[in-house]
């Protein structure tokens, strides 16, 4: 498992991760989300929805891994989308993912 996924698990245990499509959309709209991670095997419609929403609200978006890896990293069954709500965790995970982060800036 990559360091980014390990740190995602740490963020989850710290209560700084939101999961589920509606919860993540709400976090994006309220600017609570600092980083959104979307599974690469998410449907085209779901990918478009989060690309558009994160672009509109200037939230960094990572489309990587698959739903099983994302879920395993936070100790849950397969998860398609996660939002990190802590700036520190978001910056750390973004640095570890490098060029795979698209969308806005973490502020």
CORZIDA-V46874 format. One record per pair of residues at least 6 apart in sequence whose ideal C-beta (glycine too) atoms are under 8 Angstrom apart, sorted by the first residue. I is the first residue (numbers start at 0). J is the second residue. Records with the same first field share a line. If there is no record, write none. Layout:
I=J  J
This chain:
0=68  71  72
1=95
2=95
3=92  95  96
4=64  68  69  71  72
5=72
6=88  91  92  95
7=16  36  69  72  73  81  83  88  92
8=72  73  74
9=88
10=16  83  85  88  92
11=72  73  74
13=85  88
15=83  84  85  88
16=73  81  82  83  84
17=23  26  31  32  81  82  84
18=73  75  78  80  81  82
19=78  80
20=45  79  80
22=82
23=32  35  49  80  81  82
24=48  52
25=31
26=32  82  84
27=35  49  52  53  56  58  82
28=52  56
30=56  58
31=82  84
32=58  82  83  84
33=58  59  82  83  84  85  86  88  89  90  105
34=58  59  60  61  82  83  88  89  92  93  100  105
35=49  53  58  59  60  61  80  81  82  83  102
36=60  61  63  64  69  80  81  82  83  92
37=45  46  49  60  61  62  79  80
38=62  64  65  66  68  69  77  78  79  80
39=62  63  64  65
40=65  66
41=49  62  66  79  80
45=79  80
46=62
49=60  80
50=60  62  102
52=58
53=59  60  102  103
54=60  102  103
56=103
57=102  103  104
58=102  103
59=89  93  100  101  102  103  104  105
60=100  101  102
61=92  93  96  99  100  101
62=99  101
63=96  99
64=72
66=77  78  79
67=77
69=77  78  79  81
70=76  77  78
73=81
83=89  92
86=105  106
89=105
90=105
93=100  105
